[in-house]
Amino acid sequence: MAFGLSVAGLGILPTGIVVGLVAGGAVAMTAYVLHARRVPVPVLDFSLVRLPTFRANVIGGSLFRMGIGALSFLLPLLLQLGFHMSPLQSGLITFTSAVGAFAMKAFAGRIIRRVGFRKLLIFNALISAAFTALCATFTPATPFAVMIGILLVGGFFRSLQFTATNTIAYADVAPQRMSRATSLVSVAQQLSISAGIAIGALAVELAAQSHGGTGVTAADFQPAFLVVSAIAASSVIVFLTLPHDAGAQLANRVPLAAPDASDQRVG
């Protein structure tokens, strides 16, 4: 299923094969969920999603990663195909997002202790989604300094969100279930990133087909950035269900949070 999602909309495989991969994966996943309910110790324990803090990571975090994860796919393509930049120029611009992410690590603990997990996850998701949407305003005439500034600040807030969601996931997980929680978080990360790339690619493809063009233009990326930013913003719905004191006992251990797969890709 993850492979089918990752190639959807890219034109690498025939549509029938992609649909078959995704459908087959969905059937297999459904069968596993039914199986997991009948065994005492499943490898992927979906009953953990009943914990509000864990649900915030697996469901809310997945929605956020679906939107933000597409950025690492869309942005280089926009710069190279839409703006006709060289791979070196594109890389130098997109690298600034990672710089913002690294800078965030020095402030994450203090920010979370001051603001709290719930409030941070809600408002920071909206801020991060807004900076992703700003990428839709990029044109060949946009100054490099403006693009770099948006990506630098956006990378800071995106990485802060990844750190917070990845930390709060284990706030209420019992020690004996920690390994199963880690496995489920890892699977959710990979699936959400693949789904995000598929949605971004599909949005670009549909935009290109809407004007009957034979190639992808810079304008075709604008709807994609707006779509993925809206998906990232929708994660707020899940974060609103968190208790006001969610994860309070973990605030002092934020620097020890395990890295998020999508954090490494897009900062």
N, C-alpha and C positions, 0 to 999 in steps of 0.2 A: 504493500500500500504506500509506504514512504517513497519507494522508487517511482511508482506511478504518479504520485503527486509532484515529485521533483521534476519530472519531464513533461508534465501536462502544460500545454500552451507553448512549448518550445519548438515543436515541429520536428523533434528528433525521431519519434516513433509514430506510426500510424495511429489515428484517433481510436480505432477499435481496440488496439493493443493496450493503449493507455487506459481506456475505460475498463477493459478486462482486468488489468492490474489493480486498479483502484477498487473495482467491485469485488474482486477476489480477496483483496486485503480486508475489505469491510466485512465480508462474510466470515473470514477467518477470525477477525477481531470479535465479532458477535458470538461466534462459537466459543472463543476463549472466555469471554465474559460469563457465558452460561456455565462453562466448565469451572471457572474460578469460584462460583457460588456453591459448588458441591464439594470442594476440597478444603480441608482445614488450613493449609498453608500454601496458598497460590504464589507463583513467582511474581505476578503483578496483582497486588491486592487492591482492587478498586473500592473496597469498603473504607479505605483511608480517605476517600474524597468526602466522607461524611464530616470530617474535621474541618471547620471553617477556615483555619489557617492553611491547611494543606490544600483545600479546594481553591483558595486564592491563588496558589501557585499553579496547580494543574489546569484549572479552567481559566481563571483570570489571566494568569501568566501566559497561558497558551494563546489566548486571544491577542495579548500584547505582542508576543513573539511573532505571531502570524503577520501582523502589520509591520512591525519593525524589521523582522527577518528578511522581508522582501527588499528592504533598502539596499542591502549589500549586493543584490542582483540588479536592481533597477538603476541605481546611480552610476555605476561604471558604464552600463550600456548607454545611458543618456549622454554621458560625457563623450564617449567614443563614437557611437553611431549617430547621435543627434547633433552633437557639437563638433564632431570630427577631430577630437583631441587624440593625441598619441597615448598609448598605454601608460607611459611615464607621467605625462601631465595628469591623466585621470587618477593614477595612483597617488600622486602628490596631493591632490585635492581631497580624495576620499580618506587618505591617511589621517587627516586632521580630526576626523571623528574618533579615531583611536586615541589621539592625544587628549581629547576631552574626557574620554573614558578613564585614562590613566590618572588624570588630574582629579577626577571624582573620588578615587580610592582614598585620598588623604582627608576627605571631608565626610564620607559616608556615615561613619559612626556618630559624629557630632550632629549631623543633620537628622538622623533617625532618632537619636535620643531626645533632641529638642522638639521635633514635630510629631513623632510617633508613627508606627507602621501604617495604620489605617489612613490617616490624613495624608501621609506622604504618597501612598500608593494611588489614592484617588486623584489628587491634584497633579502629581508628577506624571501620571499616565496621560492626562490631558495636555500638559505642557510638552511632553515628548511627542505626542501625536501632532501637535501644532507645528513643531519644528520639522516633522516629517512632511506635513502638508506644504510647508514653505518651499520644499524642493520642487514643487509643481510650478513655482514662479521663476525657476531658473531658465534663462534663455542664453543664446550665444553672446548676447550683449551684457549679461550680468557680470560685474567686476569679480575677479578672482577673490578679492578681499571679502566681498559679501558672501560668496559661497563658502569660503573657508570659515567665516564667522558663524554662519548658520550651522554648519556641520560640527564645528568645535563645541559650541554651546549645546547643540542637540545631542552630541555624543556624551556630554556630561550627564544630562538628564536621563538619557536612555540607559546608560550604565548604572546610574543610581537606582532606576526601577528594577533592573535585572538583579542587582545586589539585594535589594529589599525583598523582592518576591522569592529569591532563592534562599534567603535566610529564614523568612517566616514560615516556609514550607514545613520545617521540622519543629516548630514551636510546641506543638501538642502531640507529637508522635512518640509513643512509648519506645524505650530503648530496644526491646525485643522485636519491634516492627521497623526499625530504622533502615535495615538493608532493603526491605521490600519497598519502603518509601523512596529510597534513593533510586531504585530501579524504575519505579513508575515515573518519577520526575524526569529521569534521563530519557525515557521513551517519549514522554509528552513534549520535551524540548525538541527532539529530532523531528517528530511528526509535525509540530507546529511550524517549524522553520521550513520544512518541505512544502507544507500547505501554503505558507505565505508566499514562497517563490512561485508556486503554481498560480496563485491568484494574481500576483503581479504580472506574470507573463501573459496570462489570459486577458487581463485588462489592457495591456499594450496591444496584443493581437486583435482584440475586438475594436480598439480605437483605430488601428491601422486599416482594418477591413471596412469600417464605417464610412471612410472617404474613398474607398476603392483604390487606395494606393498600392503600388507594387513593392514598396519598401517602407521601413519604419522611419518616421521623422521625429524630431524633438517634441512636437506637439502631442504625439501619441503617448508620451510618458506622463503627461499632466493628469489625465484621469486615473492612471494607475497609482500615483502618489496620493491622490485624494482618497481612493478606495482603501488602500492599505492603512492610511492614517485613521480613517473612520473605524476600521476593524480594531486597531490598537486602542482607540478611545473607548470602544464598547466594553473593554475590560473593566471599566469603572463600575459597571452594573454589578459585577461580582465582588469587587472590593468594597462596595457599599454595604455588603452583608456582613462584613467583619465586625467583631466586637470592638468597642472603642479602645480597649486596652490590649488588643491582640498583639502578641509577640513582645510585650513589655519586658519579659524576663530575658529576652535575647538581645536587647539593644546594645549591651556592652560587649557583645561578641560578634558584631557585624563584620569587623575586619577579617574574621575567620571563615566567612561565608565561602562556600565552594563556588568556583566560577561557573557562569551560565554559558552554555554552548553558543547562544546567540549573542551574548556579551562579547565573546571573542571574535565573532564575525563582523559585527557592525559597531562595536564600541558602545 
